[in-house]
Amino acid sequence: MSKVYGDLTGLKKQVRKRLENFTRRRTLPRDVVSPDLARDLARLSFESGRQIGVMMGRDGAVEMVLVGDSRSLYIPDLPKSRAGRWRLRGLRFVHTHLREEPLTQDDLMDLVFLRLDCIAVIRVDQHGGAKELEVAHILPTSGRTQGAWRILPPTPCAEPTWHFLEFVQSLEEELERQRRSVAAEEAKDRAILVSVTTEEREAAEASLAELKELARSAGISVADTIVQRQRQANPKYLIGKGKLSEIIVRALQCGVDLLIFDQDLNPSQIRSITDTTELRVIDRTQLILDIFAQRAHSREGKLQVEIAQLKYLLPRLGVKDDALSRLRGGIGVRGPGETKLEINRRRIKDRIAHLERQLQQVRKDRSQRRAKRLRRPLPILSIVGYTNVGKSTLLNTLTHSRVWAEDQLFATLDPTTRRLRFPRDMEVIVTDTVGFIRNLPQNLLDAFAATLEELHDADLLLHVVDVSNPHYEDQMASVAEILEKLDLNRKPTVLVFNKMDKVDSETLARALQRYEAVAVSAIDRTTLLPLLEVLQNKVENFFLPEDAEAFEETSVFETPLETVAFMDLEEDRLSTRLRVS
């Protein structure tokens, strides 16, 4: 099989034979290119008027011969990387420049995108001789202000002075040393976070900080973050090609094989970035789905997560396999590749339909349990708010519960219900729900409609806000937007500013005055007395006199006033329908 690639049209038979002979040439491993091979490449390039290049392995053998035009040369697809994505490819590329020009930007991009050991150019003089050799290689370390590569000073082709094999081995050792320098506790998936935005840098960095918390919640270690602000997104890669080369180098230096984009990527963009970088690529929605898959414990939650994952996967489904290519041509004739893809899509659709039927049965069972509980008219208070603002901690403190709470985004996924007795001998049901987040994917919102039905049964919403967060107002707006989508924006709401101990009194006073909220610290019970008073007054105002009498008749708890009784949702989900005056 011929190892000569490129534009061979117009070349004489003798020239093609000389190109074929290059495939049998060999260079000493210590030299980038031997003087004899450099001379012959320059001569043939001069005579044909085209750039000619050779791709060589570390043993010095020529693996590919490439032919271009007088100004450029196209490199075809190369074999996949050896041993790992964080290693160099084990190939070096040597080609000619007919006008004695130095390495171009395209040459340096090829060096980065293909992760070559080095790229070298033979400067051909006006007589067709090999004048100078210029070499560039990837830097094992680079800062934000430093380039990703280094260009060595030109040297005469006839007098090689650089021991290439020793250098490339030391380069890989340095890359391996950096990769292994990661702390033992970070020995998990490592990722680079990428944000491509038209917003102000401050807003972009705030969004990227939230993405970093999402990655931490998913058990991913963040190696670096990259932000690019541009007027118009690249339709193929979303990000600019120059910034993409920087990402490839940083992934090589940090031993990273995962990219996480803060923006949603369409299927073609994911495929283009993956093919170019040979890195795994996910976007923000897929990261949230992964977190939900880790946190879902109930049968209902697992069904909802799987439905959302399959709906996300369906438009991104593809088959890349030469064995499944279209083998038959003609109008109306479909090949096995297309048939295989359609089979996979149909199976996913069937699976989604099956899961939705199961989820519908879960909803039916819940409605039956709800009908049994209508005899006991207890008001329902639902805690809502942005993720990781302290909702579960507030539930634990209010009801003396032990619901799992952690300083992570989406620590709570499945709804939890407890019963609370107010100081004036009144009982209510308190429900904790999944936290919201900005730009909540529609698939997630649709899939978790069953879980969020708990909010429709609520008589009062407790909107918890982390007032210590510099962007708490943006978070409030995001929650309000989602509540409006769920048609819950008209329900009575009590605004609760949590983490009051982390802000100064003046800032807190201004926020309370502006939004008419109640300030608490969920970890300190003594700060909850004003909130309990407000909640109790709200609940009493909601009941009509006959409802209050019914409430007193059905209250069976003998607990002291200062004590709180609770009951697990999994054992007995408590609910009621309340007439609001």
Helices and strands as residue ranges (DSSP letters): E 4-6, H 13-22, H 35-48, E 52-57, E 62-67, E 91-97, H 105-113, E 118-124, E 130-138, E 149-151, E 155-156, H 164-180, G 184-186, E 190-197, H 201-217, E 221-229, H 241-254, E 258-261, H 267-277, E 280-283, H 284-295, H 299-313, G 314-316, G 322-324, H 336-372, G 373-375, E 380-385, H 391-399, E 416-422, E 426-432, H 442-447, H 449-456, E 460-466, H 472-485, E 493-498, G 500-502, H 505-515, E 518-519, G 525-528, H 529-542, H 545-554
